[in-house]
Amino acid sequence: MSPPSLAIHWFRQDLRLADNPALTQAVKHGQVVPIYILDDAAAGMHAPGAASRWWLHHSLTDLRQRLKGSLSVYKGDSVAILVDLVTRLQITAVHWTREYVPWRVAQDAQVADALRERGVAVSVHSGSLLWEPDTIVKPDGTPYGVFTPFYKRGCLAAPAPRAPIPEPQGGGYQSDSMALPSINALNLLPRIRWDQALAPHWDIGELGGHRRFNAFVDTGLDHYKDRRDFPADPSVSRLSPHLHFGEVSPNQLWHAVYAESMNNQRAHFCSELGWREFAYYVLHHHPTVPHTNLQPLFDAFPWQEDPALMRLWQRGETGIPMVDAGMRELWQTGYMHNRPRMIAGSFLVKNARMHWRHGERWFWDTLVDANPANNSASWQWVAGSGSDAAPYFRVFNPVLQGQKFDPDGAYIRRYIPELAALPTEYLAHPWTAPAAVLASAGIQLGVTYPQPCVDLAQTRAAALAAFQQMNAESI
């Protein structure tokens, strides 16, 4: 038997111990130094936003506790830090989980070259997707561009996702005495503690992610397909930040839900995991999608710049209740239900006619689940410029959406308490309520709640006219 050697497991977006193939292989060396590196310079525009940094702080704190204090953290250039570590500690192997964000792909190649030049074994493992993007192709070998055939003809026809593996046993974890003294030294928390409002809404960490999933199975899964579009209902999983930071793996969720005798609710949840796969698939094959239109036609679209209107949208003060409720949920919790995300997104890029990149940047900073794949895919979907996108002429009507998906007004009342006393029939469009009804509810439009900042019908017509003009000029 060979003597134990010292390996590194480099944690990134896989902040868990169970179902972590890279960590499991690292433990087989006998002794492991688990590390995390915050490398903002390499990440550039995709360094974590403020809400993500808050979550990351607490997720790393939880992971360090689970490792009994052995997680070593660093801040700076990943290549230089890893080269220093393997030299000082006489590391024989480094393991990490593959990622698909362009800057990570480039960094991985640099790190691997630098380590191999020094005789260190490098192993990169699959652990964050159900199917590797290069393995799902059309019969002619080209990538899919539309979700349904990607999922049904590609993913579901491919070998089933691997079964999850347990937390590794045996071996031992060591820390590096030269690492930063604490998670606090990464300076991830904001100086002005706005984040304290977020804390009651989340149970951060690996065990918290599984508690969240178990609660969803108990209260939401059996109604998922039928009720997932109703933002006041407890019928969505709210697992996206846990998946983003790798506190739970998609394989764990897939195998807990997928069964031979699938009902519609379970199948729909699995298809939503498929949408997550598709976002990364598109990013893998089109690495510029976080900042450029996937459909170049939209490069000529006449977007508008209106900083004042942008601020109203950001603050949830547009005077359009379903838009404002979504934006206030985002500000108060670091999360927004998917239906209001579509409504608020459509309002920004169509009624306000501002470039989707403005929305992408705001969500990047304020969402705890922000990642370049899902964030850019969602914004390009609603703008009409992405892969398998909603057509531009589909403009969400926030009044009708509110009446349909918040029929009793519970969501609007939760996040816009100043409208709580308004009768439900006017709640999605308070500007149509008679003056006596408004007065009885203690509402003075323009004072206690804003007047609508745009005319929904007029701005819809203007957006469609701009789209038609763009199409005509492209012929």
C-alpha positions as CSV (number, residue, x, y, z in Angstrom):
1,M,0.0,0.0,0.0
2,S,1.3,3.4,-1.0
3,P,1.7,6.0,1.8
4,P,-0.9,8.8,2.0
5,S,-0.2,11.9,-0.1
6,L,-1.4,15.4,0.3
7,A,-4.0,16.7,-2.2
8,I,-6.0,19.9,-2.6
9,H,-9.7,20.1,-3.2
10,W,-10.4,23.5,-4.7
11,F,-14.0,24.5,-3.8
12,R,-15.8,26.9,-6.1
13,Q,-19.5,26.5,-6.9
14,D,-19.6,23.1,-5.2
15,L,-19.9,24.2,-1.5
16,R,-21.0,20.8,-0.2
17,L,-19.5,17.5,1.1
18,A,-22.1,15.0,-0.2
19,D,-22.3,14.2,-4.0
20,N,-19.1,16.0,-4.7
21,P,-17.1,13.8,-7.0
22,A,-14.0,16.0,-6.9
23,L,-13.9,16.0,-3.2
24,T,-14.5,12.3,-3.0
25,Q,-11.5,11.6,-5.3
26,A,-9.3,14.1,-3.4
27,V,-10.0,12.3,-0.1
28,K,-8.7,9.0,-1.7
29,H,-5.2,10.5,-1.5
30,G,-5.3,10.2,2.3
31,Q,-4.9,13.9,3.3
32,V,-6.7,16.9,1.8
33,V,-6.3,20.6,2.1
34,P,-9.8,22.1,1.2
35,I,-9.5,25.6,-0.1
36,Y,-11.6,28.5,-1.5
37,I,-10.1,31.4,-3.5
38,L,-12.0,34.7,-4.1
39,D,-10.6,35.9,-7.4
40,D,-12.5,39.1,-8.3
41,A,-10.0,40.3,-10.8
42,A,-10.2,37.1,-12.9
43,A,-14.0,37.2,-12.7
44,G,-14.2,40.8,-13.9
45,M,-17.8,41.8,-14.6
46,H,-18.9,38.4,-13.2
47,A,-17.4,38.8,-9.8
48,P,-20.2,38.1,-7.3
49,G,-22.7,40.9,-6.8
50,A,-23.6,42.3,-3.4
51,A,-26.4,39.8,-2.6
52,S,-24.4,36.9,-3.9
53,R,-21.4,37.9,-1.7
54,W,-23.6,38.0,1.3
55,W,-24.8,34.4,0.6
56,L,-21.3,33.3,-0.2
57,H,-20.0,34.5,3.2
58,H,-22.6,32.4,5.0
59,S,-22.2,29.4,2.8
60,L,-18.4,29.4,3.3
61,T,-19.0,29.8,7.0
62,D,-21.3,26.8,7.0
63,L,-18.8,24.7,4.9
64,R,-16.0,25.6,7.2
65,Q,-18.0,24.5,10.2
66,R,-18.8,21.2,8.5
67,L,-15.1,20.7,7.8
68,K,-14.4,21.4,11.5
69,G,-12.4,24.5,10.7
70,S,-10.2,23.0,8.0
71,L,-11.4,25.2,5.1
72,S,-8.6,27.6,4.1
73,V,-9.6,30.7,2.3
74,Y,-7.7,33.2,0.1
75,K,-8.2,36.3,-1.8
76,G,-6.3,37.1,-5.0
77,D,-4.9,35.5,-8.2
78,S,-5.9,31.8,-8.3
79,V,-2.9,30.7,-10.3
80,A,-0.4,32.4,-8.0
81,I,-2.1,31.1,-4.9
82,L,-2.3,27.5,-6.1
83,V,1.3,27.5,-7.3
84,D,2.4,28.8,-3.9
85,L,0.3,26.2,-2.1
86,V,1.6,23.2,-4.1
87,T,5.2,24.4,-3.6
88,R,5.0,25.1,0.1
89,L,2.9,22.1,1.1
90,Q,4.4,19.6,-1.4
91,I,1.0,18.9,-2.9
92,T,0.8,15.9,-5.3
93,A,-2.7,16.5,-6.8
94,V,-5.3,19.1,-7.1
95,H,-9.0,18.3,-7.7
96,W,-11.9,20.7,-8.6
97,T,-15.3,20.7,-10.2
98,R,-15.7,21.8,-13.8
99,E,-17.5,25.0,-14.5
100,Y,-18.8,26.5,-17.7
101,V,-18.6,30.3,-17.2
102,P,-16.1,31.7,-19.8
103,W,-13.7,33.3,-17.4
104,R,-13.5,30.0,-15.4
105,V,-12.9,28.0,-18.5
106,A,-9.9,30.2,-19.4
107,Q,-8.7,30.2,-15.8
108,D,-8.9,26.5,-15.5
109,A,-6.6,26.1,-18.5
110,Q,-4.0,28.5,-17.0
111,V,-4.1,26.8,-13.6
112,A,-3.9,23.3,-15.1
113,D,-0.8,24.3,-17.2
114,A,0.9,25.9,-14.2
115,L,0.4,22.9,-11.9
116,R,1.3,20.3,-14.5
117,E,4.6,22.2,-15.2
118,R,5.4,21.6,-11.5
119,G,4.6,17.9,-11.7
120,V,1.3,18.1,-9.9
121,A,-1.6,15.9,-11.0
122,V,-4.7,17.8,-12.1
123,S,-8.2,16.3,-12.1
124,V,-11.3,18.2,-13.2
125,H,-14.6,16.5,-12.4
126,S,-18.2,16.8,-13.5
127,G,-20.4,17.8,-10.6
128,S,-22.6,20.7,-11.4
129,L,-24.7,19.6,-14.3
130,L,-26.8,16.5,-15.1
131,W,-25.4,16.2,-18.6
132,E,-22.1,17.6,-20.0
133,P,-22.9,20.1,-22.7
134,D,-20.7,18.5,-25.4
135,T,-22.5,15.1,-25.0
136,I,-26.0,16.5,-26.0
137,V,-26.1,17.2,-29.7
138,K,-28.5,16.8,-32.6
139,P,-28.1,13.8,-35.0
140,D,-25.9,15.9,-37.3
141,G,-23.6,16.7,-34.4
142,T,-24.5,20.4,-34.0
143,P,-25.9,21.8,-30.7
144,Y,-29.6,22.3,-30.1
145,G,-31.0,25.8,-30.2
146,V,-34.5,25.2,-28.8
147,F,-35.2,23.8,-25.4
148,T,-37.9,21.2,-26.1
149,P,-35.8,19.0,-28.5
150,F,-32.7,19.7,-26.4
151,Y,-34.5,18.2,-23.4
152,K,-36.7,15.5,-24.9
153,R,-34.6,14.3,-27.8
154,G,-31.2,15.1,-26.3
155,C,-31.2,14.9,-22.5
156,L,-34.0,12.3,-21.9
157,A,-32.6,10.1,-24.7
158,A,-29.1,10.2,-23.2
159,P,-27.8,8.0,-20.4
160,A,-29.5,8.8,-17.2
161,P,-27.7,11.3,-14.8
162,R,-25.3,9.5,-12.5
163,A,-26.7,8.6,-9.0
164,P,-25.6,10.9,-6.2
165,I,-22.7,9.7,-4.0
166,P,-22.5,10.0,-0.2
167,E,-20.2,12.3,1.8
168,P,-16.6,10.8,1.6
169,Q,-15.4,9.0,4.6
170,G,-11.8,8.2,5.6
171,G,-8.8,10.4,5.0
172,G,-8.3,13.7,6.9
173,Y,-8.6,17.4,6.3
174,Q,-5.8,19.9,6.9
175,S,-5.7,23.7,6.9
176,D,-3.0,26.0,5.7
177,S,-1.5,28.2,8.4
178,M,-0.7,30.9,5.8
179,A,-4.4,31.2,4.7
180,L,-6.6,34.2,5.7
181,P,-7.5,34.0,9.4
182,S,-11.3,33.9,8.8
183,I,-14.1,34.0,6.4
184,N,-14.6,37.7,7.5
185,A,-11.2,38.5,6.0
186,L,-12.7,38.0,2.5
187,N,-14.8,41.2,3.2
188,L,-17.9,39.7,1.6
189,L,-20.5,41.4,3.9
190,P,-21.7,44.9,3.1
191,R,-20.5,47.8,5.2
192,I,-24.1,49.2,5.5
193,R,-25.9,46.1,6.8
194,W,-28.9,46.1,4.5
195,D,-28.3,42.3,4.3
196,Q,-29.9,41.8,7.7
197,A,-33.3,42.0,6.1
198,L,-32.4,39.0,3.9
199,A,-31.4,36.6,6.7
200,P,-34.9,35.6,7.9
201,H,-35.8,34.3,4.5
202,W,-33.0,31.8,4.1
203,D,-31.4,28.7,5.6
204,I,-27.9,28.9,4.0
205,G,-25.6,25.9,3.6
206,E,-25.7,22.3,2.6
207,L,-28.0,21.1,5.3
208,G,-30.2,24.2,4.8
209,G,-30.5,23.4,1.1
210,H,-31.7,19.9,1.9
211,R,-34.2,21.2,4.5
212,R,-35.5,23.6,1.9
213,F,-35.9,20.7,-0.6
214,N,-37.6,18.5,1.9
215,A,-40.1,21.3,2.8
216,F,-40.8,21.7,-0.9
217,V,-41.5,18.0,-1.3
218,D,-43.9,18.2,1.6
219,T,-45.7,21.4,0.6
220,G,-45.1,22.2,-3.1
221,L,-44.1,19.3,-5.3
222,D,-47.5,17.7,-5.6
223,H,-48.9,21.1,-6.9
224,Y,-45.8,22.3,-8.7
225,K,-47.0,22.3,-12.3
226,D,-50.5,23.6,-11.5
227,R,-49.5,26.3,-8.9
228,R,-45.9,27.3,-9.7
229,D,-47.0,30.5,-11.5
230,F,-48.8,31.9,-8.5
231,P,-46.2,33.9,-6.5
232,A,-48.1,33.9,-3.2
233,D,-48.3,30.1,-3.1
234,P,-45.6,27.9,-1.4
235,S,-45.4,25.8,-4.6
236,V,-42.0,26.6,-5.9
237,S,-38.8,25.1,-4.5
238,R,-36.7,28.3,-4.0
239,L,-33.7,26.1,-4.4
240,S,-32.0,28.2,-7.1
241,P,-29.4,29.8,-4.7
242,H,-28.6,26.5,-3.2
243,L,-28.0,25.0,-6.7
244,H,-26.0,28.1,-7.8
245,F,-23.6,27.8,-4.9
246,G,-23.5,24.0,-5.1
247,E,-24.9,23.4,-1.6
248,V,-27.1,20.8,-3.3
249,S,-26.4,19.1,-6.6
250,P,-28.9,18.7,-9.5
251,N,-28.2,14.9,-9.3
252,Q,-29.5,14.8,-5.8
253,L,-32.7,16.6,-6.8
254,W,-33.2,14.6,-10.0
255,H,-32.9,11.2,-8.3
256,A,-35.1,12.3,-5.4
257,V,-37.9,13.3,-7.8
258,Y,-37.5,11.3,-11.0
259,A,-39.3,8.0,-11.1
260,E,-40.5,5.5,-13.7
261,S,-44.1,6.3,-12.9
262,M,-43.8,10.1,-13.2
263,N,-46.8,12.3,-12.6
264,N,-47.1,15.7,-14.2
265,Q,-46.0,17.6,-11.2
266,R,-42.7,15.7,-10.8
267,A,-42.0,15.7,-14.6
268,H,-42.5,19.4,-14.7
269,F,-40.0,20.0,-11.8
270,C,-37.5,17.8,-13.7
271,S,-38.0,19.8,-16.9
272,E,-37.2,23.0,-14.9
273,L,-33.9,21.3,-14.0
274,G,-33.6,20.8,-17.7
275,W,-34.0,24.6,-18.3
276,R,-31.1,25.1,-15.9
277,E,-29.1,22.7,-18.0
278,F,-30.2,24.5,-21.2
279,A,-29.0,27.9,-19.9
280,Y,-25.5,26.4,-19.3
281,Y,-25.6,24.6,-22.6
282,V,-26.3,27.9,-24.4
283,L,-23.5,29.6,-22.5
284,H,-21.1,26.7,-23.3
285,H,-21.7,27.0,-27.0
286,H,-22.1,30.8,-27.1
287,P,-19.8,32.2,-24.4
288,T,-20.5,35.8,-25.3
289,V,-24.2,35.5,-24.4
290,P,-24.0,37.3,-21.0
291,H,-23.2,40.6,-22.8
292,T,-24.2,40.3,-26.5
293,N,-27.4,39.5,-28.3
294,L,-27.6,35.9,-29.4
295,Q,-29.7,37.1,-32.3
296,P,-27.6,39.9,-34.0
297,L,-30.8,41.4,-35.4
298,F,-31.3,43.0,-32.0
299,D,-28.0,44.9,-32.3
300,A,-29.9,47.5,-34.3
301,F,-32.9,47.7,-31.9
302,P,-33.6,51.3,-30.8
303,W,-33.3,51.0,-27.1
304,Q,-33.9,54.0,-24.9
305,E,-32.0,55.5,-22.0
306,D,-34.0,56.8,-19.1
307,P,-32.1,56.8,-15.8
308,A,-35.0,58.2,-13.8
309,L,-37.4,55.5,-15.0
310,M,-34.7,52.9,-14.3
311,R,-34.5,54.1,-10.7
312,L,-38.3,53.8,-10.3
313,W,-38.1,50.2,-11.6
314,Q,-35.2,49.3,-9.3
315,R,-37.0,50.7,-6.3
316,G,-40.4,49.2,-7.1
317,E,-42.0,52.6,-7.5
318,T,-43.3,52.4,-11.1
319,G,-47.0,52.6,-10.0
320,I,-47.7,49.2,-11.6
321,P,-48.4,46.9,-8.7
322,M,-47.2,43.5,-10.1
323,V,-44.0,45.1,-11.3
324,D,-43.4,46.9,-8.0
325,A,-44.3,43.8,-5.9
326,G,-41.7,41.8,-7.7
327,M,-39.0,44.4,-7.4
328,R,-39.7,44.9,-3.7
329,E,-39.6,41.1,-3.1
330,L,-36.1,41.2,-4.8
331,W,-34.9,44.0,-2.6
332,Q,-36.3,42.6,0.6
333,T,-35.4,38.9,0.1
334,G,-32.7,38.7,-2.6
335,Y,-35.0,36.6,-4.7
336,M,-37.9,37.0,-7.0
337,H,-40.6,34.5,-8.0
338,N,-40.2,33.5,-11.6
339,R,-43.6,34.9,-12.8
340,P,-42.9,38.4,-11.4
341,R,-39.4,38.1,-12.9
342,M,-41.0,37.8,-16.3
343,I,-43.4,40.6,-15.7
344,A,-40.8,43.0,-14.4
345,G,-38.4,42.0,-17.1
346,S,-41.0,42.5,-19.9
347,F,-41.9,45.9,-18.4
348,L,-38.2,47.1,-18.5
349,V,-37.3,45.9,-22.0
350,K,-40.7,46.6,-23.7
351,N,-42.7,49.2,-21.9
352,A,-39.7,51.2,-20.8
353,R,-37.7,49.9,-23.9
354,M,-34.4,49.8,-22.0
355,H,-31.7,47.4,-23.0
356,W,-31.9,44.0,-21.3
357,R,-28.3,44.5,-20.1
358,H,-29.5,47.1,-17.6
359,G,-31.8,44.5,-16.1
360,E,-29.2,41.8,-16.2
361,R,-26.7,44.0,-14.3
362,W,-29.3,45.0,-11.6
363,F,-30.3,41.4,-11.1
364,W,-26.6,40.4,-10.9
365,D,-26.1,42.7,-8.0
366,T,-29.4,42.0,-6.1
367,L,-30.2,38.3,-6.7
368,V,-28.7,35.7,-4.3
369,D,-29.0,33.2,-7.2
370,A,-27.4,35.3,-9.9
371,N,-25.2,33.4,-12.4
372,P,-24.1,34.3,-15.9
373,A,-26.0,31.4,-17.5
374,N,-29.5,31.7,-16.1
375,N,-29.4,35.5,-15.7
376,S,-28.4,36.2,-19.3
377,A,-30.6,33.5,-20.7
378,S,-33.7,34.8,-18.8
379,W,-33.1,38.4,-19.9
380,Q,-32.5,37.5,-23.5
381,W,-35.5,35.3,-23.4
382,V,-37.8,38.1,-22.3
383,A,-36.2,40.5,-24.7
384,G,-36.6,38.2,-27.7
385,S,-32.9,38.2,-28.5
386,G,-31.9,34.9,-27.1
387,S,-32.1,31.2,-27.8
388,D,-35.6,29.8,-27.8
389,A,-36.7,33.3,-26.7
390,A,-40.2,34.7,-26.3
391,P,-41.0,36.7,-29.4
392,Y,-40.5,40.4,-29.0
393,F,-44.1,41.0,-29.8
394,R,-45.1,39.1,-26.6
395,V,-45.5,41.9,-24.1
396,F,-46.6,40.9,-20.7
397,N,-49.6,42.9,-19.5
398,P,-48.9,43.4,-15.8
399,V,-52.5,44.1,-15.0
400,L,-53.8,41.0,-16.6
401,Q,-50.9,39.0,-15.2
402,G,-51.8,40.2,-11.7
403,Q,-55.4,39.4,-12.1
404,K,-54.6,35.9,-13.3
405,F,-51.7,34.9,-11.1
406,D,-52.5,36.9,-7.9
407,P,-56.3,36.7,-8.0
408,D,-56.8,37.4,-4.3
409,G,-54.1,40.0,-4.2
410,A,-52.0,38.2,-1.5
411,Y,-48.7,38.8,-3.3
412,I,-49.3,42.5,-4.0
413,R,-50.5,43.1,-0.4
414,R,-47.5,41.3,1.0
415,Y,-45.0,43.6,-0.7
416,I,-47.0,46.7,-1.2
417,P,-48.7,47.1,2.2
418,E,-49.8,50.7,1.3
419,L,-52.3,49.1,-1.1
420,A,-53.5,46.4,1.4
421,A,-56.9,48.0,2.1
422,L,-57.8,48.4,-1.6
423,P,-60.5,46.1,-2.8
424,T,-59.1,43.2,-4.8
425,E,-60.9,44.2,-8.0
426,Y,-58.7,47.3,-8.2
427,L,-55.5,46.0,-6.7
428,A,-53.6,45.3,-10.0
429,H,-54.6,48.7,-11.4
430,P,-55.3,51.1,-8.6
431,W,-55.4,54.1,-10.9
432,T,-58.8,52.9,-12.2
433,A,-60.4,52.9,-8.7
434,P,-62.9,55.6,-8.0
435,A,-61.7,58.4,-5.8
436,A,-64.1,57.4,-2.9
437,V,-62.7,53.8,-3.0
438,L,-59.1,55.1,-2.9
439,A,-59.9,57.5,0.0
440,S,-61.6,54.7,1.9
441,A,-58.5,52.6,1.6
442,G,-56.3,55.5,2.7
443,I,-54.6,55.8,-0.7
444,Q,-53.6,59.0,-2.4
445,L,-52.1,58.2,-5.7
446,G,-48.9,60.2,-6.3
447,V,-48.4,60.5,-2.5
448,T,-48.9,57.2,-0.7
449,Y,-48.4,55.1,-3.8
450,P,-47.1,56.3,-7.2
451,Q,-49.2,57.1,-10.3
452,P,-48.2,54.8,-13.2
453,C,-44.9,56.0,-14.6
454,V,-45.9,55.0,-18.2
455,D,-49.1,54.3,-20.1
456,L,-49.0,50.5,-20.6
457,A,-51.0,50.6,-23.9
458,Q,-49.0,53.4,-25.5
459,T,-45.6,52.0,-24.5
460,R,-46.7,48.5,-25.8
461,A,-47.6,50.0,-29.1
462,A,-44.4,52.0,-29.3
463,A,-42.3,48.9,-28.5
464,L,-44.1,46.9,-31.3
465,A,-43.6,49.7,-33.7
466,A,-39.8,49.8,-32.9
467,F,-39.6,46.1,-33.4
468,Q,-41.4,46.3,-36.8
469,Q,-39.1,49.1,-37.9
470,M,-36.0,47.0,-36.9
471,N,-37.3,44.1,-38.9
472,A,-38.1,46.3,-41.9
473,E,-34.6,47.8,-41.9
474,S,-33.0,44.4,-41.7
475,I,-34.6,43.2,-44.9
